[in-house]
Every structure is written in structure tokens, then in C-alpha cells.
Amino acid sequence: MTTLPKCPSCSSEYTYEDGEMYVCPECAHEWAKTAVEGAEPDSVVRDAFGNLLNDGDSVTVIKDLKIKGSSSVVKVGTKVRNIRIISGDHDIDCKIDGIGAMQLKSEFVKKA
């Protein structure tokens, strides 16, 4: 028999599994199984080829990216230096020469 973890919110022992989540019936707190089992944390960001990206890395854009609300385009091969990893849909915060501050998705860059 497997032992389920106690609720991190209220320490209840009556937790149960629901798909990829654990649920506490007493306080209705839900949390991911991966947070308990020690899988990769959400802050791990990988480029289009699976390389691990960290704050301060340099990346190269692998696809022309249209900038929303502007007629500008970030061209293929544009090198971006000193990136910051953030949480959210766009997980890279950076400044691009000639364009300015913006956020990129890691799936459109490769580590330089």
C-alpha cells in the first residue's frame, strides 16, 4: 500500500489522488504530485533543443518573431545576451538591441 503525503496546508492525513494532483478533502487544497516526488521544479527552462537555460545566458533566436502591436520583427539569428528566467507563458525576459525590453518563449531560442 502506498502512503500518500499529508496536506501541506492543514496537515490532514486524509489526502487522495486525482489524476496528476493530490487533494485534501478537509481544506480543499490541491497540489501537484511532481512537487512531492522531487521532479524538475517549474523554474527549469529549456531551449528548443533541450539545453538548460539559466539567468545571464546568451541565446539565439531560431525563428522570425513578429512583435505584437508593432511592424518590427526579431530576425532569425538575433543574439540576445544576459537573459532572465521568469515564470509564465513567455519564460525569458530580455533586452534586444534596436527593439528594447521584451519577453520570449524558450521554444523559439537556442543556447548560444
Buried (B, 14 or more C-beta within 10 A) or exposed (E): EEEBEBBBEEEBEEBEEEEEEBBBEEEEBEBEBEBEEEEEEEEEBBBBEEBEBEEEBBBBBBEEBEEEEEEBEBEEEBEBEEBBBBEEEEBBBBEBEEBEEBEBBBEBBBBE
